Structures are given as structure tokens and as C-alpha cells.
């Protein structure tokens, strides 16, 4: 079960990913190239890769806050 904060972080990341251009792709280490739709699907599922995507996005948001 997700905590309230985790659910809110997941929603925030989904909104951020949906705002990306639909033709964008991201290379993620050994996973390879992922489309925006791939990223969205993994975050929605909440699988290992989805949790990593959320963690990366949250680190980015926190880093931007500290600028």
C-alpha cells in the first residue's frame, strides 16, 4: 500500500511526464531507451523502474528548488 506522500509524488511525476512532448525518449542505463508512454506506464504500475523514475524526478525537483 502506498503512503499518502508516495501517492502525491506519483501524481506529481505523472503530471510532469504527461507535460513532456509525446515524441521524447529517455535512455536509462541498462534498461535502454524509453518513450514517454513507457515512462508513464512504469510509474502507473509502480514497478521497480517506475519507483526509480519517481525518485529521479523528485531529486530533480528538489535540486531546482535549491537553486
N, C-alpha and C positions, 0 to 999 in steps of 0.2 A: 504494500500500500504506500502511496506517495504522501509525503508530508505536505502541508499547505504551501510552504515555501517552495518545495520542489515543483509542485503543480503550477505555481505562479511563474517560476523560472522557465518551465517548459512552455507555458503560454507566451511568455515574452520572446523566447527563442523562435517559436513558430511564427510569430508576427514578423520578427526580423528576417527570417528566411523567406517568408512569403513576399516581402518587400524587395527581395533581390530580383534582378532580371531573370526571366524564365529560361534563358539560354546560357546561363552561367554554369560553370563546372568548377569543382574544387578537387585538388589532389590531396589525399590524406594517407601519407606514408604507405604502408604495405597493403592498405585497402584498395588504393588506386583512385581513379577518377570517379567522382560522384556528381550527378546533376542536382539541381535544386530540388527536384522531386524526390531523388534518392535521400537527400538530407532530411527533407520533411518527413518522409516515411519512417526513417530510423528514429527520429525524435518522437514521432507519434507513437511508435511501438514501444519506445522506452528501452530498447535493447542496449547492449554494451556500447555499440557505436553511437547510438542516439544520446546516451549519457555523456560520452566523450564530446560530442558536438555541443551539448548544452554547457559543459564545463569550459570549453574553449570560448564560446560566446560570452559566458559570464566573466571570464578573465579579461576579454577584450573590453566589455562594458565597464568593468571596474578600472581598467587601465585608462580608459578615456575620461573617466570621472576624475582621476587624479592629475590630469594634465593642467 
